[in-house]
Amino acid sequence: MRRFLLRRLLLAVPTLLGVTVVVFATVKLVPGDPVAGFLGPGAPPEARRELTERLGLDRPLPVQYAQWLRHALQGDLGTSISGQRPVTQLLLPAFGQTLLLAGAAFVLVLAGGTALGALGAGRPRGAASRLSGALSTLSVSAPQYSVALLLIALFAVRWQVLPAGGTHEAFGGGGPADLLRHLVLPAVAAALVPLGLTARVFRTALAPLLAGELADAMRARGLSRTAVLRHCVHNASPALLTIGGLQLAYLLEGVVFVETLFAWPGVGRLLYDALSARDLPLIQGGVLVTAVAFVGVNILIDAAHALIDPRLRS
């Protein structure tokens, strides 16, 4: 197992190096002038020249990349142009909020996807199967942006049972219960599409097992329906693990709209504001941290696969 993990970590090194190249090149291709965005279009030439030299924008691109990569490996992602603070000080709290939102949505994805998938696979020709298929298709097809607006309109504006955004009430809030109330709507909006995909994949993996020889043999031995389902779910868990890991990575990267609509102070909203301000150091740092988290999630999924299936270790 240690050799397997070491091999996966070594394979992740060139992947992360390629990610840094893509992040650096993509940010450089974004149109606009970061110096003008910070100083304004009417800034004097002396101030523009000083800021350009301080940011290293007057150097060749390979030199800029090498210097940025060297500082990034040391944990220094630069200084935010718009915030005038180290990028890490802005990113770490925001990434914690994104992890909280993605974690809550992931719990909904696993619970709802497993339940819908098992419901559809248990009785493939019954009304429950048709209901499961309809719900999973609706979940995948519903636009996340529209669903978020609908949730705000119903639960926050019309019925006024849940807050529309933020993490705490401005007055009298701050406890775990208050945070949970603010977390419900964005977590549901973020989990909707991954939940439908997880349900469809898990149903496809579980249905043949329930109709196969293994399930027939367990029924012939007198095992209960619950026991048969439990054993088949265990055998279908690699597929659930794969799609679950992909959806967790998607949640870490794809909650920009949700964080923006619900005023959730995560990395997505931070990057949205950074793009508007043409804050290159903050954009590079945010995209890099998100990409590293994506690669890390895939390594964890591979390790979990190896624990479940010993054949993968060889």
ZAGUMAR-448097 format. One record per residue (C-alpha): residue number from 1; x, y, z. Coordinates in steps of 0.02 Angstrom, whole numbers. Last residue first. Layout:
<recs>
+-------+--------+--------+--------+
: tivex :      x :      y :      z :
+-------+--------+--------+--------+
:   NUM :      X :      Y :      Z :
...
+-------+--------+--------+--------+
</recs>
This chain:
<recs>
+-------+--------+--------+--------+
: tivex :      x :      y :      z :
+-------+--------+--------+--------+
:   314 :    -13 :   -223 :   -396 :
:   313 :   -109 :   -113 :   -274 :
:   312 :   -261 :   -114 :   -388 :
:   311 :   -294 :   -298 :   -356 :
:   310 :   -319 :   -262 :   -171 :
:   309 :   -491 :   -183 :   -208 :
:   308 :   -565 :    -85 :    -62 :
:   307 :   -402 :    -14 :      5 :
:   306 :   -337 :     19 :   -170 :
:   305 :   -496 :    111 :   -215 :
:   304 :   -477 :    220 :    -59 :
:   303 :   -300 :    263 :   -112 :
:   302 :   -359 :    308 :   -287 :
:   301 :   -495 :    419 :   -213 :
:   300 :   -369 :    505 :   -100 :
:   299 :   -255 :    539 :   -250 :
:   298 :   -403 :    609 :   -347 :
:   297 :   -447 :    726 :   -202 :
:   296 :   -268 :    789 :   -197 :
:   295 :   -269 :    828 :   -383 :
:   294 :   -427 :    932 :   -362 :
:   293 :   -357 :   1018 :   -207 :
:   292 :   -201 :   1064 :   -306 :
:   291 :   -311 :   1137 :   -442 :
:   290 :   -410 :   1241 :   -317 :
:   289 :   -251 :   1308 :   -236 :
:   288 :   -179 :   1352 :   -407 :
:   287 :   -338 :   1439 :   -464 :
:   286 :   -343 :   1544 :   -307 :
:   285 :   -158 :   1588 :   -310 :
:   284 :   -158 :   1638 :   -493 :
:   283 :   -314 :   1744 :   -474 :
:   282 :   -248 :   1827 :   -316 :
:   281 :    -81 :   1868 :   -398 :
:   280 :   -168 :   1934 :   -556 :
:   279 :   -295 :   2052 :   -476 :
:   278 :   -389 :   2106 :   -632 :
:   277 :   -519 :   2191 :   -519 :
:   276 :   -666 :   2097 :   -596 :
:   275 :   -563 :   1938 :   -602 :
:   274 :   -519 :   1959 :   -418 :
:   273 :   -703 :   1982 :   -371 :
:   272 :   -748 :   1819 :   -458 :
:   271 :   -596 :   1735 :   -383 :
:   270 :   -653 :   1782 :   -207 :
:   269 :   -830 :   1723 :   -245 :
:   268 :   -765 :   1554 :   -298 :
:   267 :   -639 :   1543 :   -157 :
:   266 :   -773 :   1560 :    -24 :
:   265 :   -862 :   1703 :     63 :
:   264 :  -1041 :   1645 :     25 :
:   263 :  -1140 :   1791 :    -45 :
:   262 :  -1280 :   1671 :    -93 :
:   261 :  -1276 :   1714 :   -278 :
:   260 :  -1086 :   1726 :   -286 :
:   259 :  -1052 :   1569 :   -186 :
:   258 :  -1176 :   1470 :   -291 :
:   257 :  -1109 :   1536 :   -456 :
:   256 :   -930 :   1496 :   -408 :
:   255 :   -974 :   1324 :   -338 :
:   254 :   -890 :   1225 :   -476 :
:   253 :   -712 :   1197 :   -417 :
:   252 :   -729 :   1116 :   -246 :
:   251 :   -898 :   1043 :   -296 :
:   250 :   -823 :    965 :   -451 :
:   249 :   -686 :    884 :   -348 :
:   248 :   -821 :    813 :   -233 :
:   247 :   -917 :    755 :   -387 :
:   246 :   -766 :    664 :   -455 :
:   245 :   -738 :    579 :   -288 :
:   244 :   -919 :    525 :   -278 :
:   243 :   -915 :    457 :   -456 :
:   242 :   -766 :    349 :   -416 :
:   241 :   -822 :    297 :   -242 :
:   240 :   -995 :    250 :   -303 :
:   239 :   -918 :    144 :   -441 :
:   238 :   -802 :     63 :   -314 :
:   237 :   -951 :     38 :   -195 :
:   236 :  -1045 :    -80 :   -310 :
:   235 :   -980 :   -235 :   -220 :
:   234 :  -1025 :   -160 :    -52 :
:   233 :  -1197 :   -113 :   -117 :
:   232 :  -1221 :   -293 :   -172 :
:   231 :  -1180 :   -357 :      2 :
:   230 :  -1298 :   -234 :     86 :
:   229 :  -1439 :   -270 :    -38 :
:   228 :  -1426 :   -456 :     -3 :
:   227 :  -1429 :   -423 :    185 :
:   226 :  -1581 :   -310 :    169 :
:   225 :  -1674 :   -439 :     65 :
:   224 :  -1642 :   -571 :    197 :
:   223 :  -1520 :   -711 :    173 :
:   222 :  -1597 :   -884 :    152 :
:   221 :  -1454 :   -971 :     63 :
:   220 :  -1552 :   -963 :    -99 :
:   219 :  -1563 :   -773 :    -80 :
:   218 :  -1374 :   -765 :    -64 :
:   217 :  -1352 :   -871 :   -220 :
:   216 :  -1475 :   -765 :   -319 :
:   215 :  -1383 :   -606 :   -268 :
:   214 :  -1217 :   -677 :   -326 :
:   213 :  -1294 :   -745 :   -487 :
:   212 :  -1350 :   -576 :   -551 :
:   211 :  -1506 :   -468 :   -540 :
:   210 :  -1451 :   -371 :   -386 :
:   209 :  -1275 :   -357 :   -458 :
:   208 :  -1339 :   -296 :   -627 :
:   207 :  -1441 :   -157 :   -541 :
:   206 :  -1301 :    -92 :   -429 :
:   205 :  -1181 :    -17 :   -556 :
:   204 :  -1313 :     69 :   -664 :
:   203 :  -1403 :    131 :   -507 :
:   202 :  -1242 :    201 :   -438 :
:   201 :  -1207 :    295 :   -600 :
:   200 :  -1382 :    369 :   -610 :
:   199 :  -1389 :    418 :   -427 :
:   198 :  -1216 :    498 :   -432 :
:   197 :  -1262 :    601 :   -585 :
:   196 :  -1423 :    662 :   -504 :
:   195 :  -1336 :    710 :   -342 :
:   194 :  -1196 :    799 :   -434 :
:   193 :  -1326 :    914 :   -517 :
:   192 :  -1421 :    959 :   -357 :
:   191 :  -1279 :    971 :   -232 :
:   190 :  -1232 :   1154 :   -260 :
:   189 :  -1411 :   1218 :   -243 :
:   188 :  -1442 :   1111 :    -89 :
:   187 :  -1280 :   1169 :     -7 :
:   186 :  -1317 :   1352 :    -50 :
:   185 :  -1491 :   1339 :     30 :
:   184 :  -1443 :   1247 :    189 :
:   183 :  -1283 :   1336 :    240 :
:   182 :  -1361 :   1496 :    308 :
:   181 :  -1468 :   1396 :    429 :
:   180 :  -1317 :   1291 :    479 :
:   179 :  -1215 :   1447 :    516 :
:   178 :  -1352 :   1512 :    631 :
:   177 :  -1361 :   1345 :    721 :
:   176 :  -1172 :   1344 :    742 :
:   175 :  -1174 :   1516 :    825 :
:   174 :  -1136 :   1687 :    752 :
:   173 :  -1299 :   1780 :    754 :
:   172 :  -1376 :   1920 :    858 :
:   171 :  -1355 :   2056 :    729 :
:   170 :  -1278 :   2037 :    555 :
:   169 :  -1342 :   1860 :    539 :
:   168 :  -1212 :   1733 :    494 :
:   167 :  -1138 :   1646 :    340 :
:   166 :  -1197 :   1758 :    199 :
:   165 :  -1350 :   1736 :     90 :
:   164 :  -1538 :   1721 :     70 :
:   163 :  -1581 :   1672 :    248 :
:   162 :  -1705 :   1530 :    280 :
:   161 :  -1888 :   1530 :    334 :
:   160 :  -1941 :   1691 :    248 :
:   159 :  -2086 :   1608 :    153 :
:   158 :  -2084 :   1725 :      4 :
:   157 :  -1910 :   1801 :      4 :
:   156 :  -1793 :   1675 :     84 :
:   155 :  -1873 :   1505 :     53 :
:   154 :  -1962 :   1537 :   -111 :
:   153 :  -1865 :   1671 :   -204 :
:   152 :  -1696 :   1613 :   -137 :
:   151 :  -1731 :   1433 :   -184 :
:   150 :  -1789 :   1486 :   -358 :
:   149 :  -1632 :   1591 :   -384 :
:   148 :  -1523 :   1443 :   -337 :
:   147 :  -1622 :   1327 :   -451 :
:   146 :  -1602 :   1449 :   -596 :
:   145 :  -1412 :   1457 :   -575 :
:   144 :  -1396 :   1269 :   -554 :
:   143 :  -1491 :   1235 :   -714 :
:   142 :  -1606 :   1084 :   -690 :
:   141 :  -1559 :    942 :   -807 :
:   140 :  -1458 :    835 :   -686 :
:   139 :  -1585 :    846 :   -545 :
:   138 :  -1731 :    819 :   -663 :
:   137 :  -1647 :    663 :   -732 :
:   136 :  -1614 :    599 :   -556 :
:   135 :  -1794 :    631 :   -504 :
:   134 :  -1867 :    548 :   -658 :
:   133 :  -1756 :    396 :   -644 :
:   132 :  -1798 :    373 :   -460 :
:   131 :  -1984 :    392 :   -494 :
:   130 :  -1975 :    264 :   -635 :
:   129 :  -1882 :    143 :   -522 :
:   128 :  -2006 :    169 :   -380 :
:   127 :  -2151 :    136 :   -499 :
:   126 :  -2085 :    -36 :   -534 :
:   125 :  -1982 :   -115 :   -672 :
:   124 :  -1806 :    -97 :   -597 :
:   123 :  -1862 :   -132 :   -419 :
:   122 :  -1706 :   -126 :   -312 :
:   121 :  -1602 :    -32 :   -442 :
:   120 :  -1709 :    126 :   -440 :
:   119 :  -1720 :    138 :   -252 :
:   118 :  -1535 :     96 :   -233 :
:   117 :  -1489 :    238 :   -351 :
:   116 :  -1607 :    362 :   -268 :
:   115 :  -1541 :    320 :    -93 :
:   114 :  -1358 :    319 :   -145 :
:   113 :  -1376 :    484 :   -238 :
:   112 :  -1471 :    568 :    -96 :
:   111 :  -1349 :    517 :     41 :
:   110 :  -1191 :    540 :    -61 :
:   109 :  -1244 :    704 :   -142 :
:   108 :  -1315 :    776 :     20 :
:   107 :  -1153 :    738 :    111 :
:   106 :  -1058 :    815 :    -35 :
:   105 :  -1159 :    975 :    -21 :
:   104 :  -1109 :    994 :    161 :
:   103 :   -927 :    958 :    119 :
:   102 :   -928 :   1079 :    -29 :
:   101 :   -997 :   1219 :     80 :
:   100 :   -873 :   1188 :    221 :
:    99 :   -728 :   1164 :    101 :
:    98 :   -775 :   1328 :     15 :
:    97 :   -776 :   1416 :    184 :
:    96 :   -604 :   1347 :    225 :
:    95 :   -543 :   1400 :     53 :
:    94 :   -600 :   1578 :     90 :
:    93 :   -509 :   1580 :    258 :
:    92 :   -349 :   1516 :    173 :
:    91 :   -360 :   1622 :     16 :
:    90 :   -354 :   1798 :     86 :
:    89 :   -207 :   1773 :    204 :
:    88 :   -122 :   1666 :     70 :
:    87 :   -134 :   1809 :    -54 :
:    86 :    -33 :   1923 :     58 :
:    85 :   -125 :   2089 :     84 :
:    84 :   -142 :   2245 :    -23 :
:    83 :   -323 :   2198 :    -59 :
:    82 :   -332 :   2253 :   -240 :
:    81 :   -156 :   2204 :   -291 :
:    80 :   -152 :   2047 :   -185 :
:    79 :     24 :   2006 :   -130 :
:    78 :    120 :   1853 :   -186 :
:    77 :     84 :   1668 :   -178 :
:    76 :    219 :   1633 :    -47 :
:    75 :    207 :   1454 :     15 :
:    74 :    388 :   1412 :    -25 :
:    73 :    337 :   1313 :   -180 :
:    72 :    236 :   1466 :   -233 :
:    71 :    390 :   1578 :   -218 :
:    70 :    489 :   1468 :   -336 :
:    69 :    341 :   1451 :   -455 :
:    68 :    317 :   1641 :   -465 :
:    67 :    503 :   1669 :   -500 :
:    66 :    509 :   1535 :   -632 :
:    65 :    349 :   1599 :   -714 :
:    64 :    408 :   1781 :   -717 :
:    63 :    575 :   1727 :   -791 :
:    62 :    487 :   1624 :   -925 :
:    61 :    372 :   1773 :   -962 :
:    60 :    513 :   1899 :   -989 :
:    59 :    525 :   2038 :   -857 :
:    58 :    428 :   2201 :   -854 :
:    57 :    284 :   2124 :   -756 :
:    56 :    395 :   2097 :   -604 :
:    55 :    260 :   2159 :   -484 :
:    54 :    375 :   2291 :   -410 :
:    53 :    439 :   2339 :   -583 :
:    52 :    262 :   2364 :   -650 :
:    51 :    213 :   2461 :   -493 :
:    50 :    360 :   2580 :   -514 :
:    49 :    330 :   2603 :   -700 :
:    48 :    146 :   2640 :   -675 :
:    47 :    185 :   2766 :   -537 :
:    46 :    313 :   2854 :   -645 :
:    45 :    197 :   2855 :   -797 :
:    44 :     63 :   2954 :   -702 :
:    43 :   -103 :   2865 :   -670 :
:    42 :   -250 :   2916 :   -780 :
:    41 :   -313 :   2742 :   -820 :
:    40 :   -329 :   2694 :   -638 :
:    39 :   -193 :   2637 :   -518 :
:    38 :   -255 :   2459 :   -488 :
:    37 :   -344 :   2420 :   -651 :
:    36 :   -214 :   2518 :   -748 :
:    35 :    -77 :   2408 :   -674 :
:    34 :   -180 :   2250 :   -703 :
:    33 :   -200 :   2292 :   -889 :
:    32 :   -337 :   2196 :   -977 :
:    31 :   -363 :   2036 :  -1072 :
:    30 :   -336 :   1868 :   -986 :
:    29 :   -193 :   1782 :  -1078 :
:    28 :    -72 :   1803 :   -933 :
:    27 :   -196 :   1716 :   -818 :
:    26 :   -204 :   1568 :   -937 :
:    25 :    -14 :   1554 :   -951 :
:    24 :     14 :   1551 :   -762 :
:    23 :   -126 :   1428 :   -728 :
:    22 :    -75 :   1315 :   -873 :
:    21 :    107 :   1312 :   -818 :
:    20 :     60 :   1281 :   -636 :
:    19 :    -55 :   1139 :   -687 :
:    18 :     84 :   1059 :   -788 :
:    17 :    192 :   1057 :   -633 :
:    16 :     48 :    983 :   -534 :
:    15 :     30 :    843 :   -660 :
:    14 :    218 :    816 :   -665 :
:    13 :    217 :    792 :   -474 :
:    12 :     57 :    688 :   -464 :
:    11 :    144 :    535 :   -536 :
:    10 :    264 :    538 :   -388 :
:     9 :    118 :    544 :   -267 :
:     8 :     32 :    399 :   -354 :
:     7 :    191 :    294 :   -346 :
:     6 :    215 :    334 :   -162 :
:     5 :     35 :    284 :   -127 :
:     4 :     57 :    117 :   -215 :
:     3 :    223 :     84 :   -128 :
:     2 :    142 :    119 :     40 :
:     1 :      0 :      0 :      0 :
+-------+--------+--------+--------+
</recs>
